[in-house]
Amino acid sequence: MALSAPSQSLPVVSVITVCRNAETTLETCIASVLAQSYPAIEYIVIDGASTDATASILARHSAGIAVLVSEPDRGLYDAMNKGIRRASGEFLLFMNADDYFADAHAVADAMAEIAAAPRADVYYGCLLVRTPAGKFRYDPPSPEMAAEEMVLGCLPHQATFARSAVFERVGQFDLRWRRHADYDWWLKVMADPELRLARIRRIIASYAMGGASSDLAKGQPEIYAIQNASSVYRSAEWDRRRLEMFQEAYLKARLELAGLRGTDGIEPAFDAVEHHVPDHLAGDAAAGGGGGRVRQWLLRHAPAPILSLSRRAYRWLRRHN
């Protein structure tokens, strides 16, 4: 059962943007929030005492910002917690300064789906992901498969509507985690048997892959520590399944790296393994003509940390070949 009973009036959605020195992207983010057709939005901006043109951008849009705070903070998640404490909406959504809503009806459509199935506590939708290699749609799995998704990825907070009561129950973002406190929060939600997840089958936001949470070398050990301590994965069965998933991801990274090397004039060496790559792509790769198609498939299906690792390896190869 949901932590908050459905209201007869439109529920307020508190959209929270945290930023610092975000002059190159912030205006697009703000414009996407202010353009929403859903009438019950409380917009909260927490600025970490920016020293660039962020302040002037915020001043231009001050009429549409319900709560504006500009002061030093202890990092991204400290700023997000400030937003949580100031939010008065029934639902909270975090929209980073370099992300934006997919279109003007994203919130209205999402809230219509929530109204039609109001018994969940956290609702998550789809993303349009922007990468240096192009764009692709990310469709998160059903709640039944969410724990598996979290082994190598994370559910999208830019497309997540969480009831404010969920934060009261599981707590705010844990500041011990500098880069992945949102990952820790998701696992706390999933570990609570009283909380229900639901999926929204609609693109909610456009997300730029990158930022503090995407620093692989510094962030991935934090993810492993959070994951290994979570009660969600505390079983022999999950130990086995996680090992299998890491092995599969490693193979995909090797295939991706081989394809990227091929673009540099080096002969691709694809190991076409039937149950890792779809048959039609595996056959093309084995014949030497499917490198581009395999790379496209990997860009859409390989976990973000693995793609990041592949790109880092590719850059290393370019420097040393």
Secondary structure, DSSP 4 states (H G I P E B T S, - for coil): --SSPPPSSPPPEEEEEEESS-TTTHHHHHHHHHT-S-S-EEEEEEE---SSTHHHHHHHTGGG-SEEEE---SSHHHHHHHHHHH--SSEEEE--TT-EESSTTHHHHHHHHHHHSTT-SEEEEEEEEEETTEEEEE-PPPGGGHHHHHHHS---GGGEEEEHHHHHHH-S--TT-SS-HHHHHHHHHHH-TT--EEEEEEEEEEEES-SGGG-HHHHHHHHHHHHHH-GGG-SHHHHHHHHHHHHHHHHHHHHHHHHHHHTTTSPP-----TTTS-HHHHHHHHTT--HHHHHHHHHHHS-HHHHHHHHHHHHHHHHH-
